[in-house]
């Protein structure tokens, strides 16, 4: 246990040296968003209103808490306080994974995945608030088996920070647990939304804030335009909605295709829930990992910090011995390392669509596609294919369903396994 702690301390010291600019990387300054954008939002939010006329504000209402939190360490200055708080969120997620790794049926691989994954993204990890969201998501997944209501409330709070943690509950076991968890999550999200809507104007503006976005230059769909630029495509690369995007002919078509792929991914998840015959201890985490991979990979925007989400969920999966997501998790770690190279180190090459930039994007996005496919295949295999071969019949109860039957005075009749 001392070794992962020592490595965490060493790597996080290096990250802090980068965000405090003692050390520097080639490429754009990744900390500028904190001092120029987050601090501007902070100045508006503390007046009691969301940034109503700022197109870069695209977040659910609880994101205001993450942006305002550095004010608690006002004596450090906004940017310095922000970095310290991101390091604290990093430490909290690491501590949760360390503790989880010591439980029966678990292993320390999750803690090691987190130790390695965060610094692979470089200083961007500490220059965005996604570490806070991911720490909440890790806590929710780790709590799901023992404290489902707590897990549901955490997932709902995470969704109010940055939407995607709503996918954490896609793999919850069918039956009473699912009803309890989803009702708790819905109630928590509704309460948070109501409180912010009553207290601060513009709480729900994020719902329509991104409807005019283009296709971000690092996304999977952007590869179409990186190639098309060399064959006479007449569009532009511009800073739009806070990121560098392609704008011009056919961009709306590629964006629609990306949204369509996301919809297909959600359709597959629904089919999986209908067809699944058996839940193991790792199924909720495996399903959440697959769902967020699908959501991220098919999105028209893949910002570098999104990889932190995947590292956190991968860490939870590999901390469970029952999980078979080790290879997809390793692919995510590799994609995270390549992301550091494409942003910020060689981002100019990405924007220029030259051979190096396109190669980096093909490699990074190819790794994400491979991880997504493998994660989904392994989830299906462990919960549908293998149970069917073992004789588990469609409609057979999970252990949860069997316990409910016994509790109601029925006869236990479950052919599923844990």
C-alpha positions in Angstrom: 0.0 0.0 0.0 2.9 2.3 0.6 4.1 2.0 -3.0 1.0 3.4 -4.7 0.8 6.2 -2.2 4.5 7.1 -2.9 3.9 7.0 -6.6 0.7 9.1 -6.2 2.6 11.7 -4.2 5.5 11.9 -6.7 3.3 12.1 -9.8 1.0 14.7 -8.3 3.9 16.8 -7.2 4.9 16.9 -10.9 1.4 17.9 -12.0 1.3 20.7 -9.5 4.7 21.9 -10.7 3.2 22.1 -14.2 0.0 24.0 -13.3 2.0 26.4 -11.1 4.3 26.9 -14.2 7.5 25.8 -12.5 7.6 23.3 -15.4 6.1 23.8 -18.8 5.0 21.7 -21.7 5.1 22.7 -25.4 1.8 24.0 -26.9 -0.9 26.2 -25.6 -1.2 27.0 -21.9 -3.8 24.6 -20.5 -4.2 26.6 -17.3 -5.6 29.7 -19.1 -9.2 28.4 -18.8 -8.9 28.6 -15.0 -7.7 32.2 -14.9 -9.6 33.6 -17.8 -12.9 31.6 -18.0 -13.5 29.9 -14.6 -12.6 33.1 -12.8 -14.9 35.1 -15.0 -17.7 32.7 -14.2 -16.8 32.9 -10.5 -17.2 36.7 -10.6 -20.7 36.3 -12.1 -21.9 33.4 -10.1 -21.1 35.0 -6.7 -23.6 37.7 -7.7 -26.4 35.2 -7.5 -26.9 34.6 -11.3 -25.6 32.1 -13.9 -23.6 33.6 -16.8 -26.7 34.4 -18.9 -24.9 35.8 -22.0 -21.8 33.6 -22.0 -22.0 30.9 -24.6 -19.1 29.0 -23.0 -21.3 28.2 -20.0 -22.8 24.9 -21.0 -23.1 23.1 -17.6 -25.9 21.9 -15.3 -26.6 24.1 -12.3 -24.5 22.3 -9.6 -21.4 23.1 -11.7 -21.7 26.5 -10.0 -20.5 24.8 -6.8 -17.3 23.6 -8.4 -16.6 27.0 -9.9 -17.3 28.8 -6.7 -15.5 26.4 -4.4 -12.0 28.1 -4.8 -13.5 31.1 -3.0 -13.2 29.0 0.2 -9.4 29.4 -0.2 -9.6 33.0 -1.1 -6.2 33.7 0.4 -4.5 31.6 -2.2 -6.0 33.5 -5.2 -8.5 31.9 -7.5 -6.3 29.8 -9.8 -4.0 28.5 -7.0 -7.0 27.6 -4.9 -8.6 25.8 -7.9 -5.5 23.6 -8.4 -5.3 22.7 -4.8 -8.9 21.7 -4.7 -8.5 19.6 -7.9 -5.5 17.8 -6.2 -7.8 17.2 -3.2 -10.5 15.7 -5.4 -7.8 13.5 -7.0 -6.7 12.4 -3.5 -10.2 11.6 -2.5 -10.8 9.3 -5.5 -7.5 7.7 -4.9 -8.3 7.0 -1.2 -11.7 5.5 -2.2 -10.0 3.2 -4.7 -7.3 2.2 -2.1 -9.9 1.3 0.4 -12.0 -0.6 -2.1 -8.9 -2.6 -3.2 -8.7 -4.1 0.3 -12.2 -5.5 0.3 -12.9 -9.2 -0.4 -13.3 -9.8 -4.1 -11.4 -6.6 -4.9 -7.8 -5.8 -5.9 -5.4 -2.9 -5.9 -5.4 -2.6 -9.7 -8.0 0.1 -9.5 -5.8 2.3 -7.4 -2.9 1.8 -9.7 -5.1 2.6 -12.8 -5.9 5.9 -11.2 -2.4 6.6 -10.1 -1.2 6.1 -13.7 -4.1 7.5 -15.6 -4.4 11.0 -14.2 -0.8 12.1 -14.8 -1.0 10.6 -18.3 -3.3 13.4 -19.2 -0.8 16.0 -17.9 -1.6 19.3 -16.4 -5.0 19.4 -18.1 -6.2 17.1 -15.4 -5.8 19.8 -12.7 -6.9 22.7 -15.0 -10.5 21.6 -15.4 -13.2 20.6 -12.8 -13.7 17.1 -14.2 -11.7 15.6 -11.4 -14.4 16.6 -8.9 -17.1 15.1 -11.1 -15.1 11.9 -11.5 -14.4 11.6 -7.8 -18.2 11.8 -7.2 -18.8 9.1 -9.8 -16.2 6.8 -8.3 -17.8 7.2 -4.9 -21.2 6.5 -6.4 -20.1 3.2 -8.1 -18.2 2.0 -5.1 -21.2 2.6 -2.9 -23.8 1.0 -5.1 -23.6 -2.5 -3.8 -23.8 -1.6 -0.1 -25.6 1.7 0.0 -27.8 2.0 -3.2 -29.6 5.1 -2.0 -26.4 6.9 -1.2 -25.0 5.8 -4.6 -28.1 7.1 -6.4 -27.9 10.5 -4.6 -24.2 10.8 -5.6 -24.9 9.9 -9.2 -27.7 12.5 -9.3 -25.4 15.1 -7.8 -22.7 14.2 -10.3 -25.2 14.5 -13.2 -26.1 18.0 -11.9 -22.3 18.8 -12.1 -21.8 17.5 -15.6 -24.6 15.3 -17.0 -22.6 12.1 -17.8 -22.8 10.6 -14.3 -26.5 9.9 -15.1 -25.2 6.9 -17.0 -23.7 5.4 -13.9 -27.1 3.8 -13.1 -27.7 2.1 -16.4 -26.3 -1.2 -15.1 -28.1 -1.3 -11.7 -29.6 -4.7 -11.0 -33.2 -5.2 -12.2 -35.9 -5.4 -9.6 -36.5 -3.5 -6.4 -33.0 -2.2 -6.3 -33.4 -0.5 -9.7 -36.7 1.1 -8.7 -35.2 2.4 -5.4 -32.0 3.7 -7.1 -33.7 5.4 -10.0 -36.4 7.0 -7.9 -33.8 8.3 -5.4 -31.7 9.7 -8.2 -34.6 11.3 -9.9 -35.8 12.9 -6.7 -32.3 14.2 -5.8 -31.8 15.7 -9.3 -35.2 17.3 -9.2 -34.6 18.8 -5.7 -31.2 20.2 -6.8 -32.7 21.6 -10.0 -35.6 23.2 -8.1 -33.3 24.8 -5.5 -31.0 26.3 -8.2 -33.9 27.4 -10.4 -35.5 29.2 -7.4 -32.3 30.8 -6.2 -30.4 31.7 -9.4 -31.6 32.9 -12.9 -30.5 30.9 -15.8 -30.1 27.5 -14.1 -31.6 25.6 -17.0 -30.0 27.5 -19.9 -27.5 24.8 -20.4 -30.2 22.6 -22.0 -30.1 24.7 -25.2 -26.6 26.2 -24.9 -24.9 23.8 -27.4 -27.5 23.5 -30.1 -25.4 25.6 -32.6 -22.1 23.9 -32.0 -19.9 22.6 -34.8 -17.8 19.5 -34.8 -14.8 19.8 -32.4 -11.4 19.2 -34.0 -10.5 16.3 -31.7 -13.7 14.3 -32.1 -14.2 11.1 -34.1 -16.3 12.9 -36.6 -13.7 15.6 -37.1 -11.5 13.1 -39.0 -13.8 13.6 -42.0 -12.9 17.3 -42.2 -9.2 16.8 -41.4 -9.0 14.7 -44.5 -11.4 16.9 -46.5 -9.3 20.0 -45.9 -6.7 18.4 -48.2 -9.2 17.9 -50.9 -10.7 21.3 -51.3 -13.2 21.5 -48.4 -14.0 25.2 -47.9 -14.9 25.3 -44.2 -13.0 26.9 -41.3 -11.4 26.0 -38.0 -12.5 28.5 -35.4 -12.8 29.0 -31.6 -16.5 28.3 -31.0 -18.3 27.7 -27.7 -15.0 27.6 -25.9 -13.3 24.9 -28.1 -11.7 24.7 -31.5 -14.3 23.4 -34.0 -14.9 22.9 -37.7 -17.5 25.1 -39.1 -18.8 25.1 -42.7 -20.3 22.9 -45.4 -21.5 19.5 -44.2 -20.5 20.0 -40.6 -24.2 19.8 -39.6 -24.5 16.4 -41.3 -21.4 15.0 -39.5 -22.7 16.4 -36.2 -26.1 14.7 -36.8 -24.4 11.4 -37.6 -22.5 11.7 -34.3 -25.8 12.3 -32.4 -27.3 9.4 -34.3 -24.4 7.1 -33.2 -25.0 8.2 -29.7 -28.7 7.3 -30.0 -27.7 3.9 -31.4 -25.4 3.4 -28.4 -28.2 4.2 -26.0 -30.5 1.8 -27.9 -27.9 -0.9 -27.6 -27.7 -0.3 -23.8 -31.5 -0.6 -23.6 -31.4 -3.9 -25.5 -28.7 -5.1 -23.2 -30.8 -4.4 -20.2 -33.7 -6.3 -21.7 -31.6 -9.3 -22.7 -29.3 -9.6 -19.7 -29.8 -12.8 -17.7 -27.4 -12.4 -14.9 -25.7 -9.7 -12.8 -22.3 -10.2 -11.3 -20.7 -7.9 -8.6 -19.0 -6.0 -11.4 -21.9 -5.6 -13.8 -23.0 -2.1 -12.7 -19.5 -0.7 -13.0 -18.9 -2.6 -16.3 -22.1 -1.2 -17.7 -21.4 2.3 -16.6 -17.9 2.1 -18.2 -19.3 0.9 -21.5 -22.1 3.5 -21.5 -19.7 6.4 -20.8 -17.3 5.1 -23.4 -20.1 5.0 -26.0 -21.2 8.5 -25.0 -17.7 9.9 -25.2 -16.5 8.2 -28.4 -19.6 9.1 -30.4 -19.8 12.7 -29.1 -19.2 15.6 -31.6 -16.9 17.0 -28.8 -14.1 15.0 -27.2 -12.3 17.4 -25.0 -9.0 16.1 -23.4 -10.5 16.2 -19.9 -13.2 13.7 -20.9 -10.5 11.0 -20.6 -10.5 11.6 -16.8 -14.1 10.3 -16.7 -13.0 7.1 -18.5 -9.9 6.6 -16.3 -12.1 6.9 -13.1 -14.7 4.3 -14.4 -11.9 2.0 -15.7 -10.3 2.1 -12.2 -13.5 1.1 -10.5 -14.0 -1.8 -13.0 -10.5 -3.2 -12.6 -10.7 -2.9 -8.8 -13.3 -5.7 -9.0 -12.0 -9.3 -9.6 -15.2 -10.2 -11.3 -14.7 -7.6 -14.0 -13.4 -8.5 -17.5 -12.8 -4.9 -18.5 -9.0 -5.0 -18.0 -8.1 -4.7 -21.7 -10.6 -1.9 -22.4 -9.2 -0.1 -19.3 -5.6 -0.5 -20.7 -6.8 0.9 -24.0 -8.2 3.9 -22.2 -4.9 4.5 -20.4 -3.1 4.4 -23.8 -5.7 6.8 -25.3 -5.1 9.1 -22.3 -1.4 9.2 -23.0 -1.9 9.9 -26.7 -4.3 12.7 -25.7 -1.5 14.5 -23.9 0.5 14.4 -27.1 -2.4 15.8 -29.2 -3.2 18.4 -26.6 -1.3 20.4 -25.7 2.0 19.1 -27.0 1.3 18.9 -30.7 -2.1 20.7 -30.8 -0.9 23.0 -33.5 -0.5 20.0 -35.8 -4.0 18.9 -35.0 -5.4 22.3 -35.9 -3.4 22.3 -39.1 -4.6 18.8 -40.0 -1.1 17.8 -41.0 0.2 14.2 -41.1 1.3 14.2 -37.4 -1.9 15.8 -36.1 -4.2 13.4 -38.1 -2.1 10.4 -37.1 -2.4 11.3 -33.4 -6.2 11.7 -33.8 -6.6 8.4 -35.7 -4.6 6.7 -33.0 -6.4 8.2 -30.0 -9.9 7.9 -31.4 -9.1 4.4 -32.7 -8.1 3.4 -29.2 -11.4 4.8 -27.9 -13.4 3.0 -30.6 -11.6 -0.3 -29.8 -12.2 0.2 -26.0 -15.9 0.9 -26.6 -16.4 -2.1 -28.8 -14.5 -4.4 -26.4 -16.2 -3.1 -23.3 -19.7 -3.7 -24.9 -18.7 -7.1 -26.2 -17.4 -8.2 -22.8 -20.4 -6.8 -21.0 -22.8 -8.7 -23.3 -20.8 -11.9 -23.1 -20.7 -12.0 -19.3 -24.3 -11.1 -18.8 -26.1 -12.6 -21.8 -24.1 -15.1 -23.9 -22.3 -17.1 -21.1 -25.4 -17.3 -18.8 -27.5 -18.6 -21.8 -24.9 -21.3 -22.5 -24.9 -22.2 -18.9 -28.7 -22.8 -19.0 -29.9 -19.5 -17.4 -33.3 -19.0 -19.1 -34.7 -15.7 -20.3 -36.7 -14.1 -17.6 -34.9 -16.0 -14.8 -34.6 -14.0 -11.6 -31.4 -12.4 -10.5 -30.4 -13.0 -6.9 -32.2 -9.7 -6.1 -35.4 -11.1 -7.5 -35.0 -14.3 -5.6 -34.6 -12.5 -2.3 -37.7 -10.5 -3.0 -39.7 -13.7 -3.6 -38.4 -15.2 -0.4 -39.2 -12.0 1.5 -42.7 -12.1 0.2 -43.2 -15.7 1.4 -42.6 -17.2 -2.0 -40.3 -20.1 -3.0 -36.8 -19.2 -4.0 -36.4 -20.1 -7.6 -33.4 -18.5 -9.2 -31.2 -20.1 -11.8 -28.8 -17.1 -11.9 -25.4 -17.0 -10.4 -23.3 -14.3 -8.7 
